[in-house]
Amino acid sequence: MNVLMINGSPRVNGNTALALQEMKNVFEQEGIEVHMVTIGTQAVRGCIACGTCFEKGSCVFDDLVNQCAPLFEQCDALVVGSPVYYASANASLIALLDRLFYSTHFDKRMKVGAAVCVARRGGLSATFDELNKYFTISGMPVASSQYWNSVHGRLPKEAAQDEEGLQTMRTLAHNIIFLMRSIALGKKAYGLPKQEAKIATNFIR
């Protein structure tokens, strides 16, 4: 089993990395393979709704999004971590997720999804809700913890002082492992849930 972790922070070794590392330690202790992708300061442009991905099978902009696509397809769980800017996720991360989810047409159902948010103080819940929407539109079960998946910290490594936040990260990692293993057993015994042909309703008449 393997987990794809995306660090949406421009600070490679910042507090978001610290929070994700707490989870990564648990995964590796349990024998779970981890692929960590860090956006850092890479330029990630937004989706332009050109539709080329439906013809090519990949995004027209050949950057980090297309590099993440095969890792996303192969993973059993996706963990997305973001610093909180103006009560929302980092714009570069949102650009990546928009294009990653839209340009990849493989079945994402039953891959476990988890969002991790890091802030000095406020905006965590709003960012948490924002990131979870990518999972819930894709049939991905959302992993929970003992509290909302958040850690506090502003200065470098300050998140290490948030003992409850780090415990929340470890609990989240253990819950993800349980869900991945349970889903694997369920798929083996029963297969994926039956899926109807998609209905798209346009309310403009």
C-alpha positions as CSV (number, residue, x, y, z in Angstrom):
1,M,0.0,0.0,0.0
2,N,1.2,3.5,-0.6
3,V,0.3,7.1,0.2
4,L,0.9,10.2,-1.9
5,M,1.5,13.3,0.3
6,I,1.5,16.7,-1.3
7,N,3.0,19.6,0.6
8,G,1.5,22.8,-0.7
9,S,3.7,25.1,1.2
10,P,6.4,27.3,-0.4
11,R,8.6,26.7,2.6
12,V,10.2,23.4,2.0
13,N,11.0,22.8,5.7
14,G,8.3,24.8,7.3
15,N,5.5,23.9,9.7
16,T,3.4,22.2,7.0
17,A,6.3,19.9,6.3
18,L,6.7,19.2,10.1
19,A,3.0,18.2,10.4
20,L,3.2,15.9,7.3
21,Q,6.4,14.4,8.6
22,E,4.6,13.4,11.8
23,M,2.3,11.4,9.6
24,K,5.0,10.0,7.4
25,N,6.8,8.6,10.4
26,V,3.7,6.6,11.3
27,F,3.2,5.3,7.7
28,E,6.7,4.1,7.5
29,Q,6.6,2.4,10.8
30,E,3.6,0.5,9.6
31,G,5.3,-0.5,6.3
32,I,3.4,1.9,4.1
33,E,5.3,3.3,1.1
34,V,5.2,7.1,1.0
35,H,5.7,9.5,-2.0
36,M,6.2,13.1,-0.8
37,V,5.7,15.9,-3.4
38,T,6.6,19.4,-2.4
39,I,5.4,22.4,-4.4
40,G,7.8,24.8,-2.8
41,T,8.2,27.9,-5.0
42,Q,7.5,26.2,-8.3
43,A,5.1,28.1,-10.6
44,V,1.9,26.2,-11.0
45,R,-0.6,27.9,-13.2
46,G,-4.3,27.4,-13.0
47,C,-6.7,25.4,-15.2
48,I,-7.9,27.3,-18.3
49,A,-10.7,24.8,-19.1
50,C,-9.3,24.1,-22.5
51,G,-10.5,20.4,-22.4
52,T,-7.2,19.2,-24.0
53,C,-6.9,16.6,-21.2
54,F,-9.9,14.8,-22.6
55,E,-8.0,14.3,-25.8
56,K,-4.5,13.8,-24.5
57,G,-5.2,12.1,-21.2
58,S,-2.9,14.6,-19.5
59,C,-2.8,18.3,-18.8
60,V,-1.7,20.6,-21.6
61,F,0.7,22.3,-19.2
62,D,3.4,19.7,-18.7
63,D,4.6,20.5,-15.2
64,L,4.3,19.2,-11.6
65,V,0.6,18.2,-12.2
66,N,1.5,15.6,-14.9
67,Q,4.3,14.4,-12.6
68,C,1.9,13.8,-9.8
69,A,-0.8,12.1,-12.0
70,P,0.8,8.6,-12.1
71,L,1.5,8.8,-8.4
72,F,-2.1,9.7,-7.7
73,E,-3.4,6.9,-9.9
74,Q,-1.2,4.3,-8.1
75,C,-1.8,5.5,-4.5
76,D,-4.2,4.1,-2.0
77,A,-4.5,7.4,-0.1
78,L,-3.8,11.1,-0.8
79,V,-2.8,13.5,1.9
80,V,-2.8,17.2,1.0
81,G,-1.2,19.7,3.4
82,S,-1.4,23.4,3.1
83,P,-0.5,26.5,5.0
84,V,-3.4,28.9,5.5
85,Y,-3.3,32.2,3.7
86,Y,-6.3,34.6,4.1
87,A,-8.5,31.7,5.5
88,S,-7.8,29.6,2.5
89,A,-5.2,27.2,1.0
90,N,-2.1,28.3,-0.8
91,A,-3.1,29.4,-4.3
92,S,-0.4,27.2,-5.9
93,L,-1.8,24.2,-4.2
94,I,-5.3,24.9,-5.4
95,A,-4.1,25.4,-9.0
96,L,-2.3,22.0,-8.8
97,L,-5.4,20.2,-7.3
98,D,-7.8,21.8,-9.8
99,R,-5.8,20.5,-12.7
100,L,-4.7,17.2,-11.1
101,F,-8.3,16.2,-10.3
102,Y,-9.8,17.5,-13.6
103,S,-7.1,16.2,-16.0
104,T,-6.9,12.7,-14.5
105,H,-9.7,10.5,-15.7
106,F,-9.0,7.3,-13.8
107,D,-11.4,6.0,-11.2
108,K,-10.6,7.7,-7.8
109,R,-13.4,6.0,-5.9
110,M,-12.3,4.5,-2.5
111,K,-8.9,6.1,-2.5
112,V,-8.7,7.6,1.0
113,G,-8.4,11.4,1.1
114,A,-7.1,13.6,4.0
115,A,-6.5,17.3,4.3
116,V,-4.0,18.9,6.7
117,C,-4.0,22.6,7.5
118,V,-1.4,24.7,9.3
119,A,-1.9,28.3,10.5
120,R,-0.7,30.8,13.0
121,R,-4.2,31.1,14.4
122,G,-7.4,31.3,12.3
123,G,-8.7,30.0,9.0
124,L,-8.0,26.4,9.6
125,S,-11.6,25.1,9.4
126,A,-12.4,27.1,6.2
127,T,-9.2,25.6,4.5
128,F,-10.1,22.1,5.8
129,D,-13.5,22.4,4.2
130,E,-12.0,23.8,1.0
131,L,-9.6,20.9,0.5
132,N,-12.1,18.1,1.5
133,K,-14.3,19.1,-1.5
134,Y,-11.7,17.6,-3.9
135,F,-12.2,14.2,-2.2
136,T,-15.9,14.2,-1.9
137,I,-16.6,15.1,-5.5
138,S,-14.4,12.1,-6.5
139,G,-16.0,9.3,-4.4
140,M,-13.0,9.3,-2.1
141,P,-13.7,8.5,1.6
142,V,-12.4,11.3,3.8
143,A,-10.2,10.3,6.8
144,S,-10.8,12.0,10.1
145,S,-8.8,12.2,13.3
146,Q,-9.5,13.1,17.0
147,Y,-9.9,16.7,16.0
148,W,-10.0,18.7,12.8
149,N,-6.8,18.0,10.9
150,S,-4.9,21.1,11.9
151,V,-1.7,22.2,13.5
152,H,-0.7,25.7,14.8
153,G,2.6,27.4,14.1
154,R,3.9,30.6,12.5
155,L,7.7,30.7,13.0
156,P,9.9,27.9,11.6
157,K,9.4,24.7,13.5
158,E,7.0,26.4,15.9
159,A,4.4,23.7,15.1
160,A,6.6,21.3,17.1
161,Q,5.2,23.0,20.2
162,D,1.6,22.1,19.3
163,E,1.5,18.7,21.0
164,E,-2.3,18.2,20.4
165,G,-1.9,19.1,16.8
166,L,0.9,16.6,16.3
167,Q,-1.1,13.9,18.1
168,T,-3.9,14.7,15.8
169,M,-1.6,14.0,12.8
170,R,-0.5,10.7,14.2
171,T,-4.1,9.6,14.9
172,L,-5.0,10.7,11.4
173,A,-2.2,8.6,9.9
174,H,-3.3,5.5,11.9
175,N,-6.9,6.0,10.8
176,I,-5.8,6.3,7.1
177,I,-3.9,3.0,7.4
178,F,-7.0,1.4,8.9
179,L,-9.2,2.7,6.1
180,M,-6.8,1.7,3.4
181,R,-6.6,-1.8,4.7
182,S,-10.3,-2.1,5.3
183,I,-11.1,-0.9,1.8
184,A,-8.6,-3.3,0.3
185,L,-10.4,-6.2,2.1
186,G,-13.8,-4.9,1.1
187,K,-12.8,-4.5,-2.6
188,K,-11.4,-8.1,-2.6
189,A,-14.6,-9.5,-1.1
190,Y,-17.3,-7.3,-2.7
191,G,-15.6,-5.1,-5.4
192,L,-16.4,-1.4,-5.8
193,P,-19.9,-0.1,-5.2
194,K,-22.2,-0.2,-8.2
195,Q,-22.1,3.0,-10.2
196,E,-24.9,4.4,-12.3
197,A,-24.3,6.3,-15.5
198,K,-23.6,9.9,-14.5
199,I,-26.5,12.4,-14.8
200,A,-25.5,16.0,-15.4
201,T,-28.4,18.4,-14.8
202,N,-28.3,21.9,-16.2
203,F,-30.5,24.3,-14.4
204,I,-30.4,27.0,-17.1
205,R,-33.5,26.4,-19.2
